[in-house]
Amino acid sequence: MRRRCDDSPGVIDGRGGDNFKKALAAYQGANGLDRSARLDDATSGKLTQGADRPVLADYAVTAEDLKGPFVPNQPRRLEDMAGLPNLAYASPREELAEKFHLSEDLLQQLNPSTRFQPEGTHIVVANVAPSSAARPRPAAMRATATARATSALPPASRSTRASAPCGCSAATAG
């Protein structure tokens, strides 16, 4: 649901691990909720507030999804990948998982008996299309190294640029 609001904690894997807890706590803090990192009734209500469609959707695999090129046996080391003519997906399943922000494992779990082809095959995917409710774009992003998190600063916030230890610049609230 956060992905539909242009606020993504990363790939959707269906697991309640550390990334999920951190993303949930960040969402709770940004929405004035107790930062419990638990999916309580108040958080669930806020997440679904204004949701105008289901979380999952039906999708028909297209010819474009199957076009490739696909490289099924990709090297694991980055140095070896440098010799490839391009960095392609390994399979249609990998491409579809990326398209809908899902892990390949979760996409397969949602569609246990499919091979993701031929064209016209119907599959269940995350409904990641942007919400019809318009959201203002953030004025800046703030990265917190200790929490390993980022947060959006609202347009009303003033931000200043500061040099980060890595040599890049970072916005901070003013």
N, C-alpha and C positions, 0 to 999 in steps of 0.2 A: 504494500500500500504506500509506503514511503516513496518508492520509485515513481509512482504515478504523480507525486507532488514535486518532482524534480529534486528529490532529497534521497539519494541512494546510499545505503550502507555497504554496498558491494553486491557480489553475486548472491542470488537467492539459492540457498542450499537446503532449506527446510530443517536446519539443526539449531538448537538453542545454545550454541557455543559462546565463546568470549566475544566475538565480533557482534553477534546478535545482542548480547547483554550491553555492550558498550554503545551500540547504535540505539538501543531502546532507552538507555539512560540519557543519552544525548537528546533524543526526541522528547523525553519527558521534561528535561530541563528547559528545552527551547519552547515548550508549550505550557510552562507553569505548573507542571505536575511533580509529585514527589519522585526524585531520581532513585527509585528502588531497583531498576533494571529487571523488574518482574512485569509480566503482562497482566496487570490487574484490570478491574472493571473500568476505572477512570481512563486508563491508557487505551484500552480497547475501544471505549466510547469515542475518545478523541481521534484515534486512527480511522474509525469508520464514519466519523462525522462528515457529512457531505459526499460520502461515497455514492456515486450514481450508477455503479455497475459492479458485477461480481469480481472477485479476486482472480478467478481462473476463467479462461476463454477457450473456445474451439478455434482451431486454426487449420486451414487446408494448405498442405505443403505445395509450393509453387515450383515451376520449372527453374526459376531464378535461384531458389534454395538448393537445387540439385545440380546447378551448372558447374560449380567448382571454379578453379581447379582444386582438387583435394590431394593432400600428400599424406597417405595413411601411416607411413613409417617415418615420422619426423625424428630427427636427432634430438637428444635430450640436452646436449651441451650447446650453449649460445655460440661458441666458437665454430661448431660444426654447422649450425643454422646459417651462419654467414655465407656459406657456400651455396645455399639454395637459391634458385632463380627468383623466388618470392616466398613470403611467409603465408602459406595457405592454411585453411582448416584441414584437420585430419579426415573429417567425414561430414556428411549432412547433419548428423546428430550434433556434432560440436558447433557447427555454424548456427543451427536453430537454438541451441542452448544459449549461445552468445547473444543472439538476436532478442531473446526474451529474458535475458539477465539471470538465467538459471544455471545451476551446475549441471553437468551432463548426467550425473547420478540421479538428481531429482527429476530431470526431464524424462529419464528412463523409468523412474518409479511412477510418474504420472501417466506413462504410456507403456505399460509392461509388455505388451505383445506386439509392438510395432517396430519396424525397421526404418521408419522415417522416410520412406519412399515406397511407391512411385509418386509422381505428381498427383495431387488430389487427395492424398492420404490425410485424414483428419486426426489431429493430435490435440491434447490438452496442454495449454501453456499459461504462463503468468500473464495477466491482463495489465501490461505495463504502459499502455497508451496514456498520455498525460490526462489528468483529471480535467473535467470541464470547468471546474472552479479555478479562476485565474489567481496566481500567486505572484506577488512582487518579486523581482529578482533581487538577490542580496547585493549590498553595496560592496562587501568585501568578505573574504574568508579568513578565519582565525585558526591557526594550527596550534594544538597543545601537545607538546612532546611528552609530558609526563602522563597524560591520559591517552596518548596516541590517537587523538581525535581531531576532527575539524568541525567548525561550526560556522554558520552563515551569520554575518552581521546585517541587521536590517538597514534599509536605505536611509533611515533617519540617523544612523550612527555615523559619527565622524571616524575616519580611520587614518592612521599615519603609517608610513612605510619604515620598516626597520630592517637592518641587515641581520639575517639569520646566521647561525654558526656554519651552515653549509655554503655560505656565500651568496645565496639567493635572497630575495627580499621577502618580507612577510608583513602582512597588514595587521595592525593591532588597534583595538578600540581606543578612541580618544575621549 
